[in-house]
Amino acid sequence: MELQLTLPDDIALGLKIPPEKIKEEILKEIAFIFYAQGKASMGVARRISGLGKREFIDELGKRKIPRHYSEKDFEVDLKYAKSSQ
């Protein structure tokens, strides 16, 4: 699906973002909003944002957005932690 967004020049100029970074920043904001609202999984939100897993998790912390962490995720992490001892 392709989505096109048109910003009037005065709005684009009013943003405190370099013009070449506007698209990237809007996509990141959408990704974090959707993730925080439970509308996107971490994988989907990461793809929208263009960030890697570590970068995405770090940014969640900076934004104080709680990580959606299922029991299955916990079990996988626990198994990994036990195997690396």
N, C-alpha and C positions, 0 to 999 in steps of 0.2 A: 504494500500500500504506500502510495506516495502522498505526502501531506505538504501543502505549500502555505506559508505564512507571509503576509505582506505587512511590513511595518512602515508607516509614514516616516519620511526622512527626519522630521522634527522629533519623533519619538526615538528613532535610532540614534540621533545625535544627542538626545537627552540622557541616554543610558551612559553610565560611567564604565563602559566596556569598549575596547577598541573595536571598530567596525568588523574587522576580520575574525573576531572572537565571538560575535553576537550569536551566531547559529550554535556554536559549541556550548556556550553558556546557557542558552535557552533549553537545549536538549538535556543538559545536566540538571537544570532546575526541574524540568518535567519528570525526569527519572526519579529524583529524590522525593518529589511530591507524591508521585504515584506509589513509590515504595512505602513511604510513611503512611499513606492512606490504605495500604493493603491492596492496591489495585494492580500492582506489579510485583512479581517475585524478585529476589535479588538478581537472578540471572537475566531476567528481562530488563530490569532497571539498569543493570550494568551495560547491557548491549545498547540501550538508548543513550546512556551517558558517555559511552566510549571509553570508560575506565576499566582498568584491570581489577581483579578481585581485591587485592591488598589496598589499592588506591580507593576503591569504592568503600571498603570497610573503614578505612581511615577517615574518609569524608563523612561517613555516617556519624562517627564519633565527634568530629568537629561541629557537626550540625545538631548534635545531641538527639539523633534519631535512633530509637532502639532497634537493635537487630532482631529480625524475625528468626527465632531459633527453635526449631521443632525438636521433639524427643528423638526423632531419627537422626537429626544433625548432631545432637548430643552424643548418641551412641556411637556414631562414626568417629567423632572427635575423641571420645573416651578410648575406643579401640586403638586409634592411632597413637594416643598418648601412652597407653600401656605397651604397645609394640616398640616404642622408641626408647624404652628405659634401658 
